[in-house]
Amino acid sequence: MAAAVSLKSKPPQGEAKVWLTAMGLALGIVMVAVLLGLILVRGTQVFWPKRVLEITLREGSASGSGPVLGEVMVRQRNVRTGVEEWLVHFGNKSKEDPGTSYRFVASGDVVSTREPLEVMVAERMEYGDAIFYPVRLTTRDGKVMEAADVDFPAALETALEKAGGERRQLLALERKEIGRISKQLVKLENGIKTDPSRETTNRAAMAVLQADYEKLAEQARGLRAALTKDVLRVRVASGGELDQPVGELLHVYQPNKLSQGGRLALAFQQFFAFLSEAPREANMEGGIFPAIFGTFVMTILMSLLVTPLGVIAAIYLREYAKQGLLVRIVRISVNNLAGVPSIVFGVFGLGFFVYTIGHHIDEWFFASALPTPTFGTGGILWASFTLALLTLPVMIVATEEALGAVPRGVREAALACGASKWQTIQRVVLPASAPGVLTGVILAMARGAGEVAPLMLVGVVKLAPSLPLDLEAPFIHAERKFMHLGFHIYDVGFQSPDAEAAKPMVYATTLLLIVLVVVMNLSAILIRNKLRKKYAAGTF
Amino acid sequence: MTVAIKAGGLGIILAVFGIFIFIVSQVLPLFRSARVAEIGTLDFGPGKVPLVFGIDEWAELPFYYDGGPEVVFVDAAGKKPSLKLPLALPEGAAVTAASFIPVDHLVVVGTSDGRVGSFRVDYAPEFAPDGSRRITPSLTPGEFYEVGTSGGAIRQVGFGDGGNTKVIAALQEAAGKLELHAIMLRQKSSLMGKGKLTKDADLDLTPMLTGAPQLLRVPRTGDAVIVTTADGLVDYIYLGSGIPEKRQEWHPFGAGIAIASIDFIFGDVSLVLTDARGAMDIYSLLVPEGGDQRIFVKTKSLPALAGPASFYTRSQRNKLFLTGSGRQVSLRHSTTEEVRWQENVGFDVRGAAIDAKGASFVLLDDSGKLHRFSLDDPHPESGWRAYFGKVWYEGATHPDYTWQSTGGTDDFEPKLSLRPLIHGTLKGTFWAMLFAVPVALLAAIYTAQFLRPEVKRIVKPMMEIMASLPSVVLGFLAALWLAPILENRVPSVFMLVLGVPLTAVLVGNLWSRLPAERRALIQPGLEWLAFIPVMLLAAWGLWQLGPVVESIVCQVKDASGHPVLDPATGKTAADFRLWWPQVSGTPFDQRNSLVVGFMMGFAVIPVIFTIAEDALSNVPASLTAASAALGASRWQTLRTIVLPIASSGIFSALMIGLGRAVGETMIVVMATGNTPIMEWNLFNGMRTLSANIATELPEAPVHSTLYRTLFLGALVLFFLTFIVNTAAELLRQRLRDKFKLV
């Protein structure tokens, strides 16, 4: 009864302050939600095909004159002037006008807009998207087809497919065949450097290779010429017509004709292209496959290194070392290493792995290539080593926790059965703590995948010409430089020639990286929770 | 197996500490003084003290010139006989003065019949396939020019090369007194290349002098003549405008105290002066505050020599110089004012030369013997003073903390003060913590004490995931999304910062005044959920209110103090970006500390939150239950029981958050301008230690001073975070022990 009376008469003391603390949590949650929401929306928007508007502007207005054909990316009110502005992506950059493909249009200057059905968007090899009205297609066998013809779409599709095939052939020719020859040439040249007596034989072999190269180059020229044979005549917004070789187009679509289902299908198609293609045009177009692959290989290499090291260190600390002042100090230090800034690990990696160890490896094994460094420069191996060190404390702490959670009774049972200490650890303790170790590995991988600062010092690059793992012996190229998702974000967002055009790419990459990291962390947390529950019950 | 595990475990732990040891080993050479060792001697000839001598880049083939018709090259290894190259002098003249300018490989001479001229000494190295080298010296004679009309002997010469105009200055005897002449030489450039030097003018500068001239120096730029007089005065005569003009005269050591030596340091902007007692001062050319001309100002004082300087030579690549008095030899660095090496040698030194690479030097004794010394001083510009003290760099008006590691010219001097970087690190950390600490602690308190357990199971992992968001993502959002928004909305941000907590207090007060039945509508532990819509509404209102406040408060004034009218609207222009520099005198940048503080705060919030929440949750339930049983409200329980017990845990959370903010790299690299400035202004950027490493280390040559300095920066970071984290860890362990007792 007393409680009820007090409730009615007076509120408990400090309730208002509880609301203040509630604000803290609300603020935190809202900020996380806004941030993740922003990345999610902006990141997925990139792939959704937008409608193309033909915008007629008032003559002589500040926004420019003539009709504009483009996608309206953003409609926003300028804070200072209060005028509504549209950011229009009109594409059609060209060799003659490589500037920007975006412009601001004041909504007050717009006379009318319409959505012409026949308008076409084409993704090109160079200079980004083109937006135009198709007029007619002239194929290499002399057929002429007007855009209004019934079989125009099918013919265009055929021409595009043919061009795609030729481009693939060309790429294979240049990358594989010609690349192989130039590699052999370098090898022979180095051979002469180390052993002058081989000069004549090597020179002869080089001459043969040179002849092969001429043949291949001729083939490549033929393919390149074929790519310009099919021509699409197009009309741009201003009314002018020009010829666009089909060989320069990757794929085309007519956004205003698409149904919602078609849009979705196209979005998925573009998303998969984003995941599987190599970047083009200073990384602003195309896909990010090499960055995904580089991140993946680096993370795997790193976890292969960090797992045994972390587990051994943790077993030593928890099971073998005498629990005294020394172990206490060591544990404090290991814990605190987790708090040492990642850039410091990068500095160490550069100074120790690259310039000290790498330099010596070069002197011992790759002397013929010097002064061009092989391991004496940043590469995926050194990056993995650096990140393994960086994540070692995470791994040790997680493993220790898992080892400590194994019930005493289980160990004693094993020892009572006559197992030695190592047998107990190997057969009983380690299997029981495997999920905990796994949690550590996942946390380490998540941390490694998201780090950028140390990688900038030890081997990440804007554009790697070849993957660190391929079908060429010795298959794993640990000395190669690599691309990384996190660095890709930094590079495209901050070192691009056209910041506005780079933004969609950055948001999409960011979304991918965030999803990757969040999924890894979530699974680690779930495993950990499950583990805790299991042993919470198991101790009794 | 046991042994293997023990070895492996210990090894790994040692390896982790190896990081620290390795970084220290890279940094240590910065604090080493110069290493000097005598490596041999050679004879110029018994008892011969030549007029001038010099050495080649490898110090293998020194030459000397005695004023006669030949130049002698002596093999330093003593294996080959001396090589004598003939030199044509004007007929009947003897050389009475000579000086060697190593950078130009030029020997300038003055003759007894009043003429000046020069010849070049070149060394051409040839490399054999087996890597050995052979050096072939050669002489290129130059023209001779008459000085004045008296035909008196030349006593001192100096040379400066100002591009198309070159100057040879000379002190010439005339009627028992010394006259000062400057011969201006012009080089005609034509399509065929550089033409011949012709005498353009013979300027008699004697009337401009204040006393009898003693020492004559010409800077390498050839735009001035500097002369000391017998009563200790220095005259600075500027020639750069074509008409000689006396810029300055001053007594460096006081009137009547004679000047023993005056010499230029590499770069020819600073003069080293000593007096008869050996006191050493450095004067540098600079435009003083309020002045409009470059004059010499005393910038540094170095430890005194044993007596008046009897020889001087300087490095050709940095600000090192070698000087001394009698038997004393001292290697000094002008910028850091440090004595790099000093010793008494067993002979009186008559002359010295440092080779072009700075790897060795030679000393000439009074018996014509040349003593060769190896010199190992790769990082003379480093040291405590350079990194943490104020340094008066050449050209600056006052000593300052400066970071500027690279420049455009060869004689650029790297400025490597770590103070602006440490300042930037602390500045970024301060603003980030200012934002993060209240939010994180309030959220942690609410989560640990008031939140419903089933919600907590979701909220906690969510915040942990937030902690793992890659900083490159946060940095990108800060720079490309947040910065452009905040740039226009600073007043709105201030409204939010003030308004949102106020709203919370207000809502809390109003709510707790409601009758209990109404209050039961929101169950305890769900207040935060109820507050979200209120907060969003309030935030929207405050956001809109920002521009209104701006239009009232932030009115822009023109130079005369009148309000500026906006041409578009006709109203008074109000713009925070323009208003802030006017009222505070500090600039406004788009990528500023506000943006960094917000995003870095965002990165730090989950770190502090997680650890603080753990500390708060670990307070034994028996204590809180007892408190509640005694009738304390949940706030009273928190304030009197939970907070005091968890305080050390909370403090440790703050420390770890601090450590994370100090080391954060990508957010700062992307969201600030990375300018190394020393201001606390919220509206401009900074450069932190970590961002500095990330931007400069990839370009730094291995083992260069910059490379090691960046390692030092990493070491400072390492220490900062290690100390902070260790303090936090010790506190946490104490906390754990405390709970064991309970």
Interface residues (C-beta under 8 A of the other chain):
Chain A: L7 K8 P11 P12 Q13 G14 E15 A16 K17 V18 W19 L20 T21 A22 M23 G24 L25 A26 L27 G28 I29 V30 M31 V32 L35 L38 I39 V79 R80 T81 L309 I312 A313 I315 Y316 L317 E319 Y320 A321 R328 V330 I332 S333 V334 N335 N336 L337 G339 V340 P341 S342 I343 V344 F345 G346 V347 F348 L350 G351 F352 Y355 L389 L392 P393 K421 W422 Q426 A446 R447 A449 G450 E451 V452 A453 M456 L457 G486 F487 I489 Y490 G493 F494 A499 K503 V506 T510 L513 I514 V517 V518 N521 L522 I525
Chain B: M1 T2 I5 K6 G8 G9 L10 I12 I13 V16 F17 I19 F22 I23 Q26 P438 V439 A440 L441 L442 A443 A444 I445 Y446 T447 Q449 F450 L451 V459 P461 M462 M463 E464 I465 M466 S468 L469 P470 S471 V472 V473 G475 F476 L477 A479 L480 W481 N488 R489 V500 P501 T503 A504 V505 V507 G508 N509 W511 S512 R513 P515 A516 R519 E527 W528 L529 F531 I532 M535 L536 P547 A568 D575 F602 I605 F609 S633 R634 W635 Q636 L638 R639 I656 G659 R660 V662 G663 E664 T665 M666 V669 M670 S690 I693 A694 L697 P698 V702 L710 F711 A714 L717 F718 T721 F722 V724 N725 T726 E729 L730 Q733
